[in-house]
Amino acid sequence: MKASDTRSDLPRGVVDLAQGDEAGVGEGAFDTDAVEAELTLSDLVGDANGEVVIFNDSGFRAVAIRTDVAVVAEGAAAKHVTASGEDVSGFKYVKFDNGVTLYFPEGLDLILKSDPPRPTP
């Protein structure tokens, strides 16, 4: 992610984990009743650089991402085009410790939910 940076003037995206197993990215992201879609990070297919772009063509206000991997970086992308050719300049992003970077547009609240532990056989 050579063309992205973290700006200190942005609100802290992944915040207070004290509200259970959920972290929010964006204004009002902890209002889980407003989640209009829920996706699993492992089901999202990234490009050659592990970048995934969410385009909000449906006009959702909040989307939940279920994952068991940790966030290692977040911010807003400077001028950047993904390996698949998508211009994500100005999009917010969250980078996970598995190498996936998820880009999403301003105005979309992203809620991160921890996957429950898998039962042992």
Buried (B, 14 or more C-beta within 10 A) or exposed (E): BEEBEBEEEEEEBBBEEEEEEBBBBBEEBBEBEBBEEEBEBEEBEBBEEBBBBBEBEEEBBBBBBBBBBEBEBBBBBBEBEBEEEBEBBEBBBBBBEBEBBBBBBEEBBBBBBBEEEEEEE
